[in-house]
């Protein structure tokens, strides 16, 4: 019973962490449509939180077509897939107890 609650709590935390990072990624994509002030602390945070992952994906798969960068979209889809899979596995582990 305690292990079940522990795994359910862990699934909730993992789900929350993925959701927060997805929102950070969406914010980063939205500010890329305007000319943000690079010295703004929010802009610096969004870039520092997402750039390392986006640059790794861009090195593996160049996804810039016609001046549009589709790397955030690919990362968003991958994060959503991982979020669903990991939380589903944690829920199934929790309910196996």
LINPENOR-V589455 format. One record per run of one state. SS is the DSSP state (h for helix, s for strand, l for the rest). FROM is the first residue (numbers start at 1). LEN is the number of residues. If there is no record, write none. Layout:
# LINPENOR-V589455
SS & FROM & LEN
SS & FROM & LEN
This chain:
# LINPENOR-V589455
l & 1 & 1
h & 2 & 30
l & 32 & 9
h & 41 & 20
l & 61 & 3
s & 64 & 2
l & 66 & 2
s & 68 & 2
l & 70 & 1
h & 71 & 26
l & 97 & 1
